[in-house]
Amino acid sequence: MRKLIDLDPEVIQILDEEAKAQNRSLKSLIEKTVTEKAHRVSEPSESYKQMMDDMLTKLDQGNLKFTSAEEVLKRYEV
C-alpha cells in the first residue's frame, strides 16, 4: 500500500541526516522507524501485561485502595 505524507522540511532534513549516519536511504529509515513503532504499539509489552496481572490479582484479593477523582482534586486543591 502506498500513502503520501507531508512532513516539515526541517523534519525531513533531520531524518535525512540520520539516514546518512546509518548508511540508509531516507525512505528506508522512515519505513524502519514507522514499522518498529507500529510493532511496539500493536500489543502491550510483557512487563506491562505482568504489571496488569499483578494489579488484577491485588484487586481480586482486596488489596487495592481506590481514591476518587474528586478526592484527588480536593487534596491537591485543583
Residue pairs with C-beta under 8 A, 6 or more apart in sequence:
7 15
12 26
15 26
15 29
15 30
16 26
18 29
19 25
19 26
19 28
19 29
22 29
24 32
44 52
55 64
58 64
72 78
